[in-house]
Amino acid sequence: MAEVTLTNITKRFGEFTAVDNVSMGIEDGKFTVLVGPSGCGKTTTLRMVAGLEEVTAGEIKIGERVVNRIPPKDRDIAMVFQNYALYPHMDVYNNMAFGLKLRKTPKAQIMKRVHEAAELLGIEEKLKSKPRELSGGQRQRVAVGRAIVRNPKVFLFDEPLSNLDAKLRVQMRTELEELHSKLKTTTIYVTHDQVEAMTLGDRIAVMKDGVIQQYDAPKETYDHPKNQFVAGFIGSPAMNFLPAAASRNGDQYILSGREFRIAVPASRVAEALPEQVVLGVRPEDLHGPVDSPENALSVTVSVKEQLGHTLLVYGYVDEVQVVASLDPRKDVEADSVIHLKPNLDALHIFDEESLDTLV
């Protein structure tokens, strides 16, 4: 195993900068997730670590070794791809053994490693099957097994669950967590799914336009996003954002729009707020309905979704769509106006211009 260090790495394709001056340290044995929307640079970053893309500028170290000019096969990494990349004419055993055979590993050692990995992944009875005879989840286990048998210093995963159905994704996500807890191999995992990022990662790097917006523990990223992009990307349903005027009133700040007026203790605000801000509140931090519009959002309800464990209520405040996650036993009617009280301790305030977090 080894730590991975990225120092000011940049990747340009002609005049387009796909990854822009990214630096991050991935501790030995930790599971780190690169997450962000399509085109944010996360897969390009992973491919540079793997050696599949050349670094335009900056330095990549695996352990104590700078690997910028070292070919992929000599970096002591193993990569699991989105499309599994299995050889259709080979059975499962030979798919898993192929990389070891190329390295001239003794046959007895190959057999031992393949059977150990197959047992770990629950696919021992499939070793003689061809990929076409396997389900999507089984093919993904074979791809993971092929990586495990190499016993690499670093695992690299490029959206490995994106081709699976929703139920199987949850199952495979759990299996990957269990696998990492057993192997303790340094892992870098790319996904656009923030639920995968939150559940799998020891740390997550949220990327946008080739830049890391925040690199932190999942809960810290969720509770204390550094800017409005991170706040909106992490969390499902996404955080609500409302433009608001801010004014000081004694020991309070008043945040107001046409259909809300929220008083926030000034003690929560480290520096004076500008006159125009963006108020952020997560769906689960809206409570009610309450009888009074005081310190509440007046929401014109458009749609409700009963999910059993929660009631999602969609509506509009100042012509901006908001969503609230409420007690499923609440009686809320479409086209009605309800008052929802935000949890003031969980309120976020962003600078309207820079979009950086103020509170």
Order of alpha helices (4+ residues) and beta strands (2+ residues): beta-beta-beta-alpha-beta-beta-beta-alpha-alpha-alpha-beta-alpha-beta-alpha-beta-beta-alpha-alpha-beta-beta-beta-beta-beta-beta-beta-beta-beta-beta
